[in-house]
Amino acid sequence: MQYAIAPRPICFASTVDAAGNINLSPFSFFNMFSTNPPVCVFSPARRVRDNTTKHTLENILEVRECVINIVNYDMVQQMSLSSTEYAKGVNEFEKAGFTMEPSQLVRPPRVMEAPVQMECLVTQVISLGEQAGAGNLIVAEVKLMHINEDILDESGKIDQEKIDLVARLGGDWYCRVTPENLFKVAKPLTTLGIGVDALPHDVRYSRELSGNDLGMLGNVEQLPTPEEIDDMRRDASVKEVLDATIGDASTRMRELHGLAKQFLRQGRVSDALKIVLLD
């Protein structure tokens, strides 16, 4: 499951026990589950080898507060070091070389090096079982966020290229969110896409167009008019294909679909749709 359900964001959780002992540990069973109220959930699972519980869970049962520190590439090796199973009372901030920053609303300190730090109150702890490997869901309501201004864009939002996030995969594998790996997918929230089923049979079962290509075409709000489709013949690249495939319908369709695929890669979705609808 851990190899298949990936990549997973990393919750780098700082906690304290009733005596004030500080703990810092990463968990990849983690995500955001609500924005109003803002709620994150992470799960310190029981150890598989001996069915013992982790210090993070024990601390939270004593002091229902935590800080969720977001991990980027610059701190991933130190984060991994902090996951060493040191004895209770050992401060992983010190072992891993992180800087403790006092929180404003909760007792656990923040990781100064983390690009985002979220001070949280724990509202629920849900045990998923008593057997080895069973999770314990920590439901944490975010009360205050600290964001390093260096990762913001001109509009004040987090820049996905600047934050340089990492995520957990299976085994020892991680992945890094780099600019060359980023891409956008238009959300069909304000429009009603025509759907793949509205496309002609030869388009839906094209050997040139992938499922992703069909998804982009099906996300267009409405089919172009016959006049708009016909106007596409004037495009130089379309005209070149049409002129070169006179009398060869099979090759023409293949070449047009290939050209539409190129247009899709350029973000020209509406023009690509017009191309695949040409007779």
Kinemage of the C-alpha trace (Angstrom):
@kinemage 1
@onewidth
@group {chain A} dominant
@subgroup {mainchain}
@vectorlist {calphas} color= white
{ca met a 1} P 0.000 0.000 0.000
{ca gln a 2} L 2.774 2.461 0.832
{ca tyr a 3} L 4.330 1.941 -2.603
{ca ala a 4} L 0.977 2.287 -4.377
{ca ile a 5} L -0.575 5.156 -2.390
{ca ala a 6} L 2.065 7.762 -3.121
{ca pro a 7} L 3.440 10.372 -3.160
{ca arg a 8} L 2.369 11.320 0.349
{ca pro a 9} L 2.977 14.714 1.990
{ca ile a 10} L 5.007 14.688 5.174
{ca cys a 11} L 3.783 15.909 8.550
{ca phe a 12} L 6.843 16.881 10.579
{ca ala a 13} L 5.197 17.020 13.997
{ca ser a 14} L 6.619 18.646 17.106
{ca thr a 15} L 4.971 17.758 20.426
{ca val a 16} L 5.615 17.951 24.165
{ca asp a 17} L 4.619 15.729 27.060
{ca ala a 18} L 3.198 16.883 30.390
{ca ala a 19} L 6.718 17.262 31.793
{ca gly a 20} L 7.764 19.508 28.913
{ca asn a 21} L 9.936 16.972 27.055
{ca ile a 22} L 10.038 17.869 23.354
{ca asn a 23} L 9.662 15.386 20.501
{ca leu a 24} L 10.008 15.874 16.743
{ca ser a 25} L 9.060 13.159 14.270
{ca pro a 26} L 7.884 12.832 10.621
{ca phe a 27} L 4.746 11.019 9.456
{ca ser a 28} L 3.677 10.422 5.868
{ca phe a 29} L 0.191 9.188 6.817
{ca phe a 30} L -0.928 12.822 6.586
{ca asn a 31} L -3.139 15.228 4.700
{ca met a 32} L -5.532 18.195 4.853
{ca phe a 33} L -9.177 17.261 5.394
{ca ser a 34} L -11.019 20.547 5.886
{ca thr a 35} L -10.504 24.240 5.167
{ca asn a 36} L -13.301 25.658 7.339
{ca pro a 37} L -12.346 24.859 10.019
{ca pro a 38} L -8.787 24.201 8.798
{ca val a 39} L -8.064 20.615 9.849
{ca cys a 40} L -5.166 18.259 9.194
{ca val a 41} L -5.012 14.584 10.085
{ca phe a 42} L -1.902 12.476 10.586
{ca ser a 43} L -1.408 9.001 11.977
{ca pro a 44} L 1.391 7.675 14.193
{ca ala a 45} L 0.984 3.929 13.623
{ca arg a 46} L 1.843 1.322 16.241
{ca arg a 47} L 5.268 -0.223 15.602
{ca val a 48} L 5.006 -3.410 13.554
{ca arg a 49} L 7.909 -5.217 15.209
{ca asp a 50} L 6.722 -4.989 18.830
{ca asn a 51} L 3.308 -3.246 18.784
{ca thr a 52} L 4.522 -0.313 20.877
{ca thr a 53} L 3.250 3.256 20.458
{ca lys a 54} L 5.334 6.235 19.391
{ca his a 55} L 6.334 9.170 21.560
{ca thr a 56} L 4.330 11.578 19.385
{ca leu a 57} L 1.093 9.756 20.179
{ca glu a 58} L 1.962 9.460 23.861
{ca asn a 59} L 2.755 13.177 24.047
{ca ile a 60} L -0.464 14.212 22.330
{ca leu a 61} L -2.513 12.108 24.722
{ca glu a 62} L -0.927 14.175 27.526
{ca val a 63} L -0.788 17.583 25.813
{ca arg a 64} L -3.279 17.964 22.976
{ca glu a 65} L -1.236 20.400 20.944
{ca cys a 66} L 1.249 20.069 18.099
{ca val a 67} L 2.999 21.967 15.357
{ca ile a 68} L 2.893 20.555 11.842
{ca asn a 69} L 6.050 21.661 10.049
{ca ile a 70} L 6.129 21.283 6.268
{ca val a 71} L 9.222 19.596 4.820
{ca asn a 72} L 11.094 20.845 1.761
{ca tyr a 73} L 14.174 19.494 0.008
{ca asp a 74} L 16.673 21.550 2.007
{ca met a 75} L 15.733 19.744 5.227
{ca val a 76} L 14.848 16.222 4.073
{ca gln a 77} L 18.042 14.533 5.301
{ca gln a 78} L 17.779 16.135 8.746
{ca met a 79} L 14.111 15.182 8.857
{ca ser a 80} L 15.019 11.569 8.152
{ca leu a 81} L 17.615 11.624 10.923
{ca ser a 82} L 14.989 12.842 13.386
{ca ser a 83} L 12.945 9.682 12.745
{ca thr a 84} L 15.619 7.658 14.585
{ca glu a 85} L 14.014 5.984 17.585
{ca tyr a 86} L 15.808 7.863 20.313
{ca ala a 87} L 14.854 7.235 23.936
{ca lys a 88} L 11.992 9.201 25.462
{ca gly a 89} L 13.202 12.601 26.612
{ca val a 90} L 15.803 12.951 23.850
{ca asn a 91} L 15.181 16.134 21.876
{ca glu a 92} L 15.205 15.360 18.136
{ca phe a 93} L 15.574 19.081 17.367
{ca glu a 94} L 19.053 18.853 18.825
{ca lys a 95} L 19.898 15.437 17.349
{ca ala a 96} L 18.871 16.499 13.828
{ca gly a 97} L 20.316 20.011 14.075
{ca phe a 98} L 17.067 21.957 13.762
{ca thr a 99} L 16.357 25.314 15.385
{ca met a 100} L 13.545 25.499 17.946
{ca glu a 101} L 11.334 28.530 17.423
{ca pro a 102} L 8.791 29.348 20.179
{ca ser a 103} L 5.176 29.000 19.108
{ca gln a 104} L 2.635 31.728 19.851
{ca leu a 105} L -0.450 29.691 20.747
{ca val a 106} L 0.753 26.181 21.612
{ca arg a 107} L 3.484 24.696 23.787
{ca pro a 108} L 5.465 22.637 21.229
{ca pro a 109} L 8.129 24.665 19.406
{ca arg a 110} L 8.252 25.186 15.654
{ca val a 111} L 10.997 24.103 13.250
{ca met a 112} L 12.473 27.429 12.154
{ca glu a 113} L 13.902 25.886 8.953
{ca ala a 114} L 10.476 24.665 7.749
{ca pro a 115} L 8.945 26.873 5.020
{ca val a 116} L 5.496 26.561 6.638
{ca gln a 117} L 4.657 25.873 10.274
{ca met a 118} L 1.112 25.299 11.553
{ca glu a 119} L 0.247 25.601 15.220
{ca cys a 120} L -2.543 23.155 15.998
{ca leu a 121} L -4.914 22.078 18.741
{ca val a 122} L -5.724 18.361 18.694
{ca thr a 123} L -9.491 17.852 18.745
{ca gln a 124} L -9.647 14.055 18.431
{ca val a 125} L -7.433 10.996 18.705
{ca ile a 126} L -9.001 7.996 16.979
{ca ser a 127} L -7.490 4.557 17.496
{ca leu a 128} L -7.820 2.274 14.457
{ca gly a 129} L -6.883 -0.885 16.344
{ca glu a 130} L -4.687 -2.430 19.000
{ca gln a 131} L -2.660 -4.714 16.740
{ca ala a 132} L 0.831 -4.013 15.383
{ca gly a 133} L 0.709 -1.547 12.484
{ca ala a 134} L -2.636 -0.026 13.489
{ca gly a 135} L -2.908 3.705 13.045
{ca asn a 136} L -4.008 6.432 15.434
{ca leu a 137} L -5.646 9.349 13.692
{ca ile a 138} L -4.633 12.713 15.141
{ca val a 139} L -7.229 15.305 14.142
{ca ala a 140} L -5.491 18.679 14.430
{ca glu a 141} L -7.193 22.022 13.920
{ca val a 142} L -4.834 24.674 12.575
{ca lys a 143} L -4.968 27.819 14.696
{ca leu a 144} L -2.033 29.785 13.297
{ca met a 145} L 0.197 29.472 10.237
{ca his a 146} L 3.720 30.818 9.827
{ca ile a 147} L 4.944 31.126 6.223
{ca asn a 148} L 8.435 32.045 5.077
{ca glu a 149} L 7.989 35.042 2.766
{ca asp a 150} L 10.753 33.738 0.486
{ca ile a 151} L 8.357 31.103 -0.902
{ca leu a 152} L 5.614 33.577 -1.842
{ca asp a 153} L 4.848 34.885 -5.323
{ca glu a 154} L 3.958 38.467 -6.282
{ca ser a 155} L 0.326 37.981 -5.234
{ca gly a 156} L 1.252 36.689 -1.781
{ca lys a 157} L 0.431 33.047 -2.499
{ca ile a 158} L 2.786 30.123 -2.017
{ca asp a 159} L 4.812 29.581 -5.187
{ca gln a 160} L 4.951 25.853 -5.951
{ca glu a 161} L 8.354 26.266 -7.564
{ca lys a 162} L 9.873 28.143 -4.646
{ca ile a 163} L 8.645 25.930 -1.802
{ca asp a 164} L 10.542 22.898 -3.213
{ca leu a 165} L 8.401 20.261 -1.516
{ca val a 166} L 9.313 16.612 -1.026
{ca ala a 167} L 6.989 13.653 -0.579
{ca arg a 168} L 7.244 10.108 0.684
{ca leu a 169} L 7.014 7.042 -1.533
{ca gly a 170} L 7.497 3.361 -0.639
{ca gly a 171} L 10.514 2.022 1.236
{ca asp a 172} L 13.423 4.482 1.204
{ca trp a 173} L 12.064 6.394 -1.791
{ca tyr a 174} L 11.117 10.072 -1.830
{ca cys a 175} L 10.264 12.482 -4.630
{ca arg a 176} L 10.978 16.172 -5.090
{ca val a 177} L 8.550 18.673 -6.619
{ca thr a 178} L 10.798 20.476 -9.098
{ca pro a 179} L 9.760 23.101 -11.693
{ca glu a 180} L 10.281 20.688 -14.590
{ca asn a 181} L 7.854 18.227 -12.991
{ca leu a 182} L 5.065 20.754 -12.409
{ca phe a 183} L 2.037 21.005 -14.681
{ca lys a 184} L -1.459 22.435 -14.495
{ca val a 185} L -4.811 20.734 -15.094
{ca ala a 186} L -7.781 23.026 -15.686
{ca lys a 187} L -10.436 22.458 -13.018
{ca pro a 188} L -13.988 21.935 -14.360
{ca leu a 189} L -15.532 23.860 -11.450
{ca thr a 190} L -17.195 26.796 -13.198
{ca thr a 191} L -17.884 25.153 -16.547
{ca leu a 192} L -19.657 21.986 -17.635
{ca gly a 193} L -17.401 20.009 -19.942
{ca ile a 194} L -18.955 18.326 -22.952
{ca gly a 195} L -17.459 14.984 -21.868
{ca val a 196} L -15.499 12.409 -23.825
{ca asp a 197} L -18.774 10.745 -24.837
{ca ala a 198} L -19.636 13.838 -26.914
{ca leu a 199} L -16.622 13.273 -29.162
{ca pro a 200} L -16.930 11.300 -32.439
{ca his a 201} L -16.160 7.580 -32.366
{ca asp a 202} L -12.942 7.932 -34.371
{ca val a 203} L -11.684 10.526 -31.866
{ca arg a 204} L -12.580 8.499 -28.773
{ca tyr a 205} L -10.787 5.459 -30.149
{ca ser a 206} L -7.922 7.268 -31.833
{ca arg a 207} L -4.520 5.580 -31.744
{ca glu a 208} L -2.849 8.979 -31.631
{ca leu a 209} L -4.731 10.528 -28.728
{ca ser a 210} L -4.181 9.393 -25.136
{ca gly a 211} L -6.696 9.310 -22.302
{ca asn a 212} L -5.219 12.577 -21.029
{ca asp a 213} L -5.746 14.112 -24.481
{ca leu a 214} L -9.377 13.007 -24.523
{ca gly a 215} L -9.862 14.379 -21.009
{ca met a 216} L -8.661 17.802 -22.153
{ca leu a 217} L -10.932 17.755 -25.200
{ca gly a 218} L -13.883 16.615 -23.090
{ca asn a 219} L -13.336 19.494 -20.655
{ca val a 220} L -14.245 22.088 -23.309
{ca glu a 221} L -17.518 23.782 -22.428
{ca gln a 222} L -19.191 23.431 -25.830
{ca leu a 223} L -18.549 22.024 -29.279
{ca pro a 224} L -17.327 24.543 -31.864
{ca thr a 225} L -19.734 25.616 -34.591
{ca pro a 226} L -19.372 24.212 -38.126
{ca glu a 227} L -18.103 27.633 -39.198
{ca glu a 228} L -15.403 27.644 -36.497
{ca ile a 229} L -14.326 24.146 -37.503
{ca asp a 230} L -14.158 25.108 -41.151
{ca asp a 231} L -12.107 28.235 -40.333
{ca met a 232} L -9.454 25.944 -38.847
{ca arg a 233} L -8.602 24.784 -42.368
{ca arg a 234} L -6.849 28.127 -42.886
{ca asp a 235} L -4.275 27.361 -40.201
{ca ala a 236} L -0.950 26.764 -41.995
{ca ser a 237} L -0.140 23.491 -40.216
{ca val a 238} L -3.660 22.157 -40.769
{ca lys a 239} L -3.606 23.163 -44.440
{ca glu a 240} L -0.277 21.364 -44.884
{ca val a 241} L -1.773 18.107 -43.553
{ca leu a 242} L -4.915 18.443 -45.647
{ca asp a 243} L -2.964 19.132 -48.851
{ca ala a 244} L -0.566 16.224 -48.245
{ca thr a 245} L -3.299 13.652 -47.594
{ca ile a 246} L -5.775 14.275 -50.385
{ca gly a 247} L -7.483 10.989 -51.240
{ca asp a 248} L -6.061 9.144 -48.194
{ca ala a 249} L -8.674 9.434 -45.432
{ca ser a 250} L -6.919 7.075 -43.021
{ca thr a 251} L -3.610 8.929 -43.133
{ca arg a 252} L -5.402 12.280 -42.974
{ca met a 253} L -7.195 11.322 -39.755
{ca arg a 254} L -3.985 10.008 -38.197
{ca glu a 255} L -2.027 13.129 -39.139
{ca leu a 256} L -4.775 15.479 -37.955
{ca his a 257} L -5.004 13.683 -34.616
{ca gly a 258} L -1.237 13.899 -34.265
{ca leu a 259} L -1.381 17.615 -34.989
{ca ala a 260} L -4.195 18.056 -32.468
{ca lys a 261} L -1.978 16.324 -29.899
{ca gln a 262} L 0.740 18.914 -30.559
{ca phe a 263} L -1.793 21.725 -30.105
{ca leu a 264} L -2.892 20.222 -26.797
{ca arg a 265} L 0.716 20.256 -25.582
{ca gln a 266} L 0.797 23.969 -26.433
{ca gly a 267} L -2.403 24.623 -24.460
{ca arg a 268} L -4.466 25.273 -27.601
{ca val a 269} L -7.316 23.017 -26.522
{ca ser a 270} L -10.156 24.659 -28.439
{ca asp a 271} L -8.108 24.627 -31.676
{ca ala a 272} L -7.216 20.968 -31.102
{ca leu a 273} L -10.895 20.137 -30.788
{ca lys a 274} L -11.640 21.906 -34.065
{ca ile a 275} L -8.899 19.894 -35.787
{ca val a 276} L -10.197 16.486 -34.690
{ca leu a 277} L -13.694 17.484 -35.834
{ca leu a 278} L -12.578 18.291 -39.385
{ca asp a 279} L -14.024 16.025 -42.045
